[in-house]
Amino acid sequence: MDVKVVRQAGAKSWYEGPELCRQYFKTEKITLGTSTLEPGQTGDIDWGHKASHEIFFCVRGKVSLRTPNTDEKYVLEEGDAVIMPETVPHELTNIGDVTAVVSWSLAPSEL
């Protein structure tokens, strides 16, 4: 595999509700992207991934990661990370007062 650089403008982008998602890389082994939420915004529910763990790393701001099936909430501040097991639904809410940026990755990637 060759080294590849993806600039923000070249990332695949879409919205899940008000949550701006950007996917930078997707290979057979890993997927990497970011989610951006303005203060008070909650993204759509992601219904989980049947064969992948998902890691969230809070790059900026403060978010709540909620699992709707159990209503458990995990607060992530800058520098915090959480790993979600397969098939666990989840949603992100920006509970801070600045734009939140969360990096996420799936492994193995779901192609």
C-alpha positions in Angstrom: 0.0 0.0 0.0 1.2 3.5 -0.8 1.1 6.4 1.5 -2.0 8.5 0.9 -2.9 11.9 2.2 -6.6 13.0 2.3 -7.3 16.7 2.8 -10.6 17.7 4.5 -11.9 19.0 1.2 -11.3 15.6 -0.3 -13.0 13.5 2.4 -16.3 11.9 1.7 -18.9 14.1 3.6 -22.5 13.6 4.7 -24.9 14.6 7.4 -26.5 12.4 10.0 -29.1 14.9 11.3 -27.1 18.0 12.1 -23.9 15.9 12.6 -21.3 16.5 9.8 -19.5 13.3 9.1 -16.3 13.0 7.1 -14.7 9.7 6.1 -11.0 10.0 5.3 -10.0 6.4 4.8 -11.8 3.1 4.3 -9.7 0.0 3.6 -10.5 -3.7 4.3 -8.9 -3.3 7.7 -9.9 0.1 9.0 -12.2 3.1 8.5 -11.4 6.5 9.9 -13.4 9.7 10.0 -14.6 12.6 12.1 -18.0 14.0 13.3 -18.6 17.7 14.0 -21.5 19.0 16.1 -22.3 22.6 17.2 -23.2 23.2 20.8 -26.5 21.5 21.8 -26.7 19.4 18.6 -27.4 15.7 18.7 -26.6 13.4 15.7 -28.7 10.6 14.4 -28.6 7.2 16.1 -26.0 4.9 14.6 -27.4 1.5 14.9 -24.0 -0.2 15.5 -21.8 -2.2 13.4 -22.3 -6.0 13.1 -18.6 -7.0 12.8 -16.6 -3.9 13.9 -15.5 -2.3 17.1 -15.8 1.5 16.9 -13.5 3.9 18.7 -14.4 7.5 19.4 -11.7 10.1 20.4 -12.8 13.6 21.4 -10.5 16.0 19.6 -12.2 19.2 20.6 -15.1 20.1 22.9 -17.2 17.9 25.2 -19.7 15.3 24.0 -22.1 12.8 25.5 -22.1 9.4 23.8 -25.5 7.7 24.6 -26.5 4.1 24.0 -30.3 4.4 23.3 -31.0 0.7 24.1 -29.8 1.1 27.7 -29.8 5.0 28.0 -26.2 4.9 29.4 -24.3 8.1 28.8 -20.5 8.5 28.6 -19.1 12.0 28.7 -16.0 12.6 26.6 -13.8 15.7 27.0 -10.8 16.6 24.8 -8.3 13.7 24.9 -10.8 11.1 26.1 -11.6 7.9 24.1 -14.2 5.1 24.3 -14.6 1.8 22.4 -18.0 0.5 21.4 -18.6 -3.2 21.0 -20.2 -4.6 17.9 -24.0 -4.0 17.3 -24.3 -1.4 20.1 -26.5 1.6 18.9 -25.1 5.0 19.9 -25.5 8.8 19.3 -23.4 11.8 20.0 -24.5 15.1 21.6 -22.4 18.2 22.0 -22.8 19.2 25.6 -20.1 21.9 25.5 -20.0 25.5 24.5 -17.7 25.1 21.4 -17.9 23.2 18.2 -17.1 19.5 19.0 -14.9 17.3 16.8 -14.8 13.6 17.4 -12.6 11.2 15.5 -13.9 7.7 14.9 -12.6 4.5 13.5 -14.0 1.1 12.8 -11.9 -2.1 12.7 -12.2 -4.3 10.9 -13.7 -2.1 8.3 -17.2 -2.9 7.0 -17.0 -2.9 3.3 
